[in-house]
Amino acid sequence: MAENLSIFEAMLELLNDTVPEHTITIIGIAGLLFASFSSLFSVVNPLAAMPLFLSLTDRFSEKERIQTAKKASFYMFGVLITFLLIGTYILTFFGISLAGIRIAGGLIIMRAAYSMLNPETGGIKLTDEDEAAALEKEDVSFSPLALPLLSGPGSIAVVIGFATQAEGMPDYLINGVSIVLVCAITYAALRLAPVSARYIGPTGLNVMTRLMGFIALAISVQFILSGISRYYGLGIS
């Protein structure tokens, strides 16, 4: 065992000696970007929002529907980037520990993930009353589309989790890029919702929602484990 460990350590040293430092940095940036993007995208799940978007904008013209999708994505970006920048200060003001917010965020995401794994029974983010009220509104881009449908408690918890794990400005920039990418893809999904709904269909949307739900469930467990390890000082990030 000790011999195998020595071989492994020697391989790591060889890798550090042969791979340029800037390449290792790029790999680290790409890894963080992929992790933050996949985490946020799986919780936002814009594909599952398409049917409700079509329902709420059914009375709109094509131009009004595109404008609504653009505004909803912009509002979503504003909400998420705000919590990324000031989320930790809000927690400090209320005396909430980082471990506490990670565990709470994990529980919120777990609840959302369970709903996504059961889209027929529990995957509805808006109640029938909320949807009926939204149908009477002239502008549904901020409420209920941006908040709480796209940037709800689950995605806000993920973004605050990003902030609690950021170690400097580069991490904030990478997480900000992830938010921009998710918002851009969300806009594209809403923009193409009429066409996508015809080709994907309800069954395809359910499959995609369940897949996102599984990823979100894994993220929630990681958040909870991270919070527990931080609280007990186990040194596991």
Secondary structure as GFF3:
##gff-version 3
##sequence-region A 1 237
A	DSSP	alpha_helix	2	18	.	.	.	ID=ss1
A	DSSP	alpha_helix	21	44	.	.	.	ID=ss2
A	DSSP	alpha_helix	46	56	.	.	.	ID=ss3
A	DSSP	alpha_helix	62	93	.	.	.	ID=ss4
A	DSSP	alpha_helix	98	117	.	.	.	ID=ss5
A	DSSP	alpha_helix	128	135	.	.	.	ID=ss6
A	DSSP	pi_helix	141	150	.	.	.	ID=ss7
A	DSSP	alpha_helix	153	165	.	.	.	ID=ss8
A	DSSP	alpha_helix	169	191	.	.	.	ID=ss9
A	DSSP	alpha_helix	193	232	.	.	.	ID=ss10
###
